[in-house]
Amino acid sequence: MIRVDSIAKSFVSFSGEAVHALQEVSFETKPGEFYTLLGPSGCGKTTTLRSIAGFESPDLGEIIVGDQLVFSQPQNLNITPAKRNFGIVFQSYAIWPHMTVYDNVAFPLIHGREKTPKAEVKDRVDRVLALVQLESLADRPAPFLSGGQQQRVALARALVHEPEVLLLDEPLSNLDAKLREDMRLEIRDLVKRLNITTLYVTHDQLEALTMSDRVAVMSGGRIVQEGPPVEIYKAPRDEFVAHFIGQANFIEGAVSKVNGVGLGSVLTESGTLQCDVDESMKVGDNIVLMIRPEDIDVCQPNEIPAINVIEGEVQVALFAGESMDSWLTTSNGRLRLKSHTSTQLTMGSRVKLYLAPERCRAIAATS
């Protein structure tokens, strides 16, 4: 549905320095897919979305939506935003305060590029307000809406003209934590029911993991990894992705064995640990072993495995509601542990930790 082919974009800073906002970004979404661009501020995700919408003109590359070429640097083609059939929700929502909910949603139909017959406007507005559960607030002035209601108005306005693609630029960033959680579920459910291709931009990893069919992690104007949320979380390709997605422990080491079927061994300060080793790695390669805090188990005295056990001293043990959040010092450095609240850990105590080989992943060291 959306195909972005090697687009690049540079800006010139106030100091005269060239800033490469996008560096040959390429991806393709499927019809009805919820595709998320995830990354820190300045990584290029919003510039990518704005280029697709037509608000930015890339220096290179092509953008195709459906069967329509909307931008091509080689062909000197750049269709204006008004002629691209998108629905867009901005971070600020851009709700007109002097209008009612109904008038805000009806605006694209009345004043858009294709005027909708008056008799049809009410039916379409009523239908989309029902979709976002705002039909009872149609006559309410926009300033008298909550943050979540304003977000729904913006979503309804983006959907009312039945666009090919929905573009969402950090639409939940202005909401409080509980409301953000509720709206994540509502937006995901709505776009799936409508089967509309959705491009979502966010810096919030939880939004990306819970809402997306696929996630593209961006850094420095490039897509550094793309895949389903579970793959991005469990099998990051480098330290940046592992750091940015969730919490992770990193243990330095060197590959000591590669068995060719995924698992291998690495030599660390605590001895040899078995882990997931990529077949491209060779014996002697410097790596960092990544393991998530929730994937470390505290050994019971009479149930200590024969492999991948290291000893640590508890420095911090905090009750965090749904889990115990602990920090331990080991010969491999400081490790973070998330365990069930029934786990008894006291400051200063020494415990043995089991790092299941299939939950440990060797990542090539960046330096």
Secondary structure, 3 states (H helix, E strand, C coil): CEEEEEEEEEEECCCCCEEEEEEEEEEECCCCCEEEEECCCCCCHHHHHHHHHCCCCCCEEEEEECCEEEEECCCCEECCHHHCCEEEECCCCCCCCCCEHHHHHHHHHHHCCCCCCHHHHHHHHHHHHHHCCCHHHCCCEHHHCCHHHHHHHHHHHHHCCCCCEEEEECCCCCCCHHHHHHHHHHHHHHHHHHCCEEEEEECCHHHHHHHCCEEEEEECCEEEEEECHHHHHHCCCCHHHHHHCCCCEEEEEEEEEECCCCEEEEEECCEEEEEECCCCCCCCCEEEEEECHHHEEECECCECCCCCEEEEEEEEEEECCCCEEEEEEECCEEEEEEECCCCCCCCCCEEEEEECHHHCEEEECCC
